[in-house]
Amino acid sequence: MISMFEQNVLWAFGLTLFAGLATGIGSAAAFLAKKTNTRMLAIALGFSAGVMIYVSFVEILFKAKEPLVGSLGIRAGSWVTVGAFFGGMLVIGLIDKLVPSHENPHEAHRLEEIRGGSGPADDRLLRMGMLSALAIAIHNFPEGLATFTVALRDPTLGLPVAVAVALHNIPEGIAVSIPVFYATGSRLRAFQLSFLSGLSEPAGAMLGYFLLYPFMNDVLFGVLFASVAGIMVFISLDELLPGAHEYGRHHHALYGLVSGMVVMAVSLLLFL
């Protein structure tokens, strides 16, 4: 008989796996589409940012503060909450610094642009795809832990967060698969590399879980949860919104952002 906690762990892991493997959706879409639907992509990225920003400030940060204040008191608990929030931003920012800006997979790429390569022997494209896969794998570790932590603590909250992360992983799959395909001529190799880069998300979730679970208490949970909020806000501001602006017009990104916030707000109200 599976306990409720074990069910929550399986649910959280399943959502994290789904979010990570969305890179494969981007990879498949890249092969099937003749050109990039920039409007839809911009709206989707803005929507994902809206979900992440709203849920981070309204729900996750609030739930992080509760156990910290309960354990440390109102003053110390509030300071630790804020410190952990910006600490999460610092961690993901340092990870982002490890990726050379000209190889960053979060730079907006259209299929028409990337297909301008010189053919199967184009080493530059292969290098771009390989470095993009490595960069995505590095980024996905903290993202996986963030998604898993939210879903484990609040299963109903985990679903919209996982969908938001999945939406932002789709263009990452394009960034990996298209350069590799046009460098090697192999759709299978391109898809495999994109697929493997997405697996780092559930890997990060499980590694973080097994390392931290033996030491888990209210203080550690509060710090982790506040850090997750910081990570998600940073991703939204550094990757999603700039990507939405580059793929589409300003208003497309804004419409997606507001729509994501509205959907997230309504979904939270439905579970009151």
N, C-alpha and C positions, 0 to 999 in steps of 0.2 A: 504494500500500500504506500503510495507516494504521499508524503506530507505536503501541507500547504506551502511551506518554505521551499521544498524541492520543486514544486510546481512553479513557484515564482522564479526560481533560478532558471528552470528550463524555458519559461516564457521570456525572461530577460535575455537569455543567450540566443533564443530564436529570433528575437527582434534585432539584436545586434548583428547576427549573421545575415539577416535580410538586408539591413542597412549597408553592411559592408559589400555584399555581393551585387548591389545596385551598380557597381562599376561594370559588371558584366552586361547590364541593360544598356549602358552607354556604349559599350563595345559593339553589341549587336546592332544598336540603332545606327551607329556610324557606318556599318557595312550595308545596311538596307536603305538609308536615306541618301538621296542624290545631292541635297544641300541642307544646310542648317536652318531649322525653323527658329530664327533668332527671337521672334516675339514670344513664342511659348517658352523657350529656354530662359529668357529674361524674367518672365512672370514666375516661372517655377523656382528660379534662384531667389527672387525677391520674396516669394511665398515662404520658402524655407527659412530665410532670414527673419521674416516676421514671426514665424512660429518659435524659433529659437530665442529671439530677443524677448518676446512677450513672456514665454514660459520661464525664462531665466530670472527675470526681474519680479514677476508676479508670484510665481510658484516655487521654483527651486531655491532661490535665495532666502525666501521666507521659511521654507522647511529646513534649510541649513541652520538658520539662526535659532530656531526653537530649541534643539538639543544643546547647542553651545551656550545659550543663555541659561538653560536649566542646569547645566553642569558648572559653568564658570561665573554665573551672575550676569546681570544686565550690561554692565560696563565692559568687563573683559570679554564676554561672549559676543557683544556687538563689534568690538575691535577685531577679534579673531575672525569673525564672519567677513568683515570688509577686507582684512588682510589676505584671507584665503581666496576671496573672489579675485583680487588683483594678482595674487600668486598664481592662480590658474591662467590668467592672461599672460603672465611673465613666462610660464613654462611653454605654452603653445607658441609664444612669440620667439623664444629661443630656438625651438624646433624649426620654426619657419626660417630663421636666420641660417640654418644649416643648408638650406636649399638655395643654390645660385638663382638669382632673380631671372636670368635669361632661360633657365630650364624649369622654372616653376610651373607645375601642372595646373595651377589655378589661374594662369594667364589665359585669357579667352582665345580659343582657337576655333575657327570655322573649318568645316570639312573642305570647302573650296580652296582655302589657303594652304592647308596641309597637303592637299593632293597635288600641289605644285612641285613636289619633289622630282628628282631626276630618275627615279626608277628603283628596281630591286637592289642595285649596288650602292644606294645612297647611304653611306655610313653615318652621315649627320642625322638623318631621320631615325636610324636605329638607336643612336646615342640619345636622342631626344626622348624616344619611347622608353628606353631602359632607365634613364634618370627620372623620368616622370613616374614610372612604376615604383622606384625606390623612394622618391619623395612622398608619394601617396601612402606607401606602406608606413613611413615614419609618421606622417600626419594622422593616419588612421588609428594608431595605438591609443593616444589619449581620447580620440573621438569614440573609439570602441568602449573604453572604460566609462566615459561619460554616459553613453547610451545605456550601457548595462546597469550602471548605478541608479540612474533614474528609473528604469523599468523594474529593477529589483525592489526599490523602495516604494514605488507607486506604479503598479502594473497598468492602470488606466492611463496614466500620464506617459508611460513608456511608448505607447503606440504612436501618438502624434509626433513625438520627438524622433522616433526611429524613421518615420515617413519623411520628416524634414531632413534628416541626415542622408537618407537614401536619395532624395531629390538632388542634394548637393554632390553626391557621389557619381551621378550619371555623367555629367560633363568630364569628370576625372577619368572615367572609362574611355571616353572619346580621346582624351589627351594622350592616353597610353597606346590604345589599339591602332589608331590611324597611322602614326609615324612608323610603328613596328611593321604594320602590314605593307606599307609602301616601300619599306626598306628591304623586307624579306620576301614579299609576295605570298606570305602564308597567313591566311585568315585564322587558322587554328593556333599558330604561335602567338599572334596578336591577342586573340581572345584569352588564351591561357595566361599570358602575362598580366592582362587586365584583371582576370579572375583572381589570380594569386595576390595581386596588390590589394584587392578588397578583403582577402582572408585575414590580413593583419588586423582588421577591426575586431572580429571576434577573438582573435589571438590576444590582442591587447586587453580585452575585457576579461578573459579567463586568467591571464597572467596577473593582472592587477587584483582580481578577486582572490586568487589563491595566496598571493603575497600578503594582502591586507586583512583577509578574513580572520586569521588567528588573533589579530590585534584589535579587531573592530570593537569600538565602544561609541558612546554618544558624541564624544569630542572628535574622534577620528572621522566618524560619519559626517558630522557637521562640517568639518574642514574639507573633506572630500566633496561633499555636495556643493559647498560654496565655490570650490575650485572648478567644479563641473560647470556652474553658471558662468564663471569667468571665461572658461574655454569656449563655451558656446557663443557668448557675446563677441569674443575676439574673432572667431571663425566667421560670424555673420558680417562684422564690420570690415574684416581684412580680405575675405574671400568671396562671400556670397553677393553682397551688394556691389562691390566693384565689378565682379563678373557679370552681374545682371545689367549694369550700366554699359559695359563693353559689348554685350551681345545685343542689346536693344536700346530703345529710347529711355530717357529718364522716367517718363510716366509709366512705362511697362514695369520697370523695377518697383516704382512706388505703388502701383496697383497691386502687384504681387505681395509687397511688404504688408500693406494694410489688410489685404485679404487673409494672409497668414495669421496676423494678429486677431482678426475677427473670428476666424475658424477656431483658433486656439482658445480664445476667450469663451466662445459658445460651448465648446467641448468641455471646458472646466466647469461651466455653470450647470451643464446637464448632469454632472456627477455630484452635485452638492447634496 
